[in-house]
Amino acid sequence: MSQWSSTKAKRVLAALLRIGWNIKRESSSHKILTRPGSPDVVFAFHDKDEVGPKMLARMAKHTGLEPKDL
Protein backbone atom coordinates (compact mmCIF):
# COMPACT_ATOMS: atom_id res chain seq x y z
CA MET A 1 0.00 0.00 0.00
CA SER A 2 1.28 3.45 -0.87
CA GLN A 3 2.03 5.94 1.86
CA TRP A 4 0.44 8.60 -0.32
CA SER A 5 -3.29 9.20 -0.62
CA SER A 6 -5.15 11.31 -3.18
CA THR A 7 -5.40 14.99 -2.37
CA LYS A 8 -6.37 18.23 -4.06
CA ALA A 9 -3.77 20.02 -6.18
CA LYS A 10 -4.27 23.23 -4.22
CA ARG A 11 -3.14 21.45 -1.04
CA VAL A 12 -0.12 19.92 -2.80
CA LEU A 13 0.97 23.31 -4.15
CA ALA A 14 0.61 24.88 -0.69
CA ALA A 15 2.82 22.13 0.76
CA LEU A 16 5.47 22.67 -1.93
CA LEU A 17 5.51 26.40 -1.18
CA ARG A 18 5.89 25.66 2.55
CA ILE A 19 8.95 23.45 1.98
CA GLY A 20 10.80 26.13 0.04
CA TRP A 21 9.58 26.07 -3.56
CA ASN A 22 8.58 29.36 -5.21
CA ILE A 23 6.48 30.10 -8.27
CA LYS A 24 8.86 31.36 -10.96
CA ARG A 25 6.16 31.97 -13.57
CA GLU A 26 2.60 30.95 -14.30
CA SER A 27 0.47 30.43 -17.39
CA SER A 28 -3.06 29.14 -16.86
CA SER A 29 -2.80 25.91 -14.85
CA HIS A 30 0.94 25.49 -15.52
CA LYS A 31 3.24 26.80 -12.82
CA ILE A 32 7.02 26.63 -12.99
CA LEU A 33 8.39 26.08 -9.48
CA THR A 34 11.96 26.87 -8.53
CA ARG A 35 14.18 26.33 -5.50
CA PRO A 36 17.88 27.13 -5.12
CA GLY A 37 20.04 24.08 -5.82
CA SER A 38 17.25 22.16 -7.57
CA PRO A 39 16.12 22.02 -11.19
CA ASP A 40 12.82 23.73 -12.01
CA VAL A 41 9.65 21.65 -11.73
CA VAL A 42 6.43 22.05 -13.77
CA PHE A 43 3.24 21.87 -11.70
CA ALA A 44 0.39 21.46 -14.20
CA PHE A 45 -2.82 21.00 -12.22
CA HIS A 46 -5.93 23.08 -11.63
CA ASP A 47 -6.60 23.81 -7.95
CA LYS A 48 -9.59 21.46 -7.71
CA ASP A 49 -7.93 18.52 -9.50
CA GLU A 50 -7.26 15.34 -7.50
CA VAL A 51 -3.63 14.28 -7.51
CA GLY A 52 -3.33 10.51 -7.11
CA PRO A 53 -0.83 8.49 -5.09
CA LYS A 54 1.36 7.55 -8.07
CA MET A 55 1.71 11.16 -9.20
CA LEU A 56 2.44 12.30 -5.62
CA ALA A 57 5.18 9.68 -5.31
CA ARG A 58 6.66 10.82 -8.62
CA MET A 59 6.56 14.46 -7.49
CA ALA A 60 8.23 13.53 -4.21
CA LYS A 61 11.27 12.17 -6.07
CA HIS A 62 11.80 15.52 -7.79
CA THR A 63 10.76 17.95 -5.06
CA GLY A 64 11.50 16.34 -1.69
CA LEU A 65 7.81 16.38 -0.74
CA GLU A 66 6.89 13.97 2.06
CA PRO A 67 3.47 12.73 3.21
CA LYS A 68 3.81 14.64 6.49
CA ASP A 69 4.14 17.91 4.50
CA LEU A 70 0.55 17.62 3.30
Secondary structure, DSSP 8 states (H G I E B T S, - for coil): --S---EEHHHHHHHHHHTT-EEEEEETTEEEEEETTEEEEEEE--TT-EE-HHHHHHHHHHH---GGG-
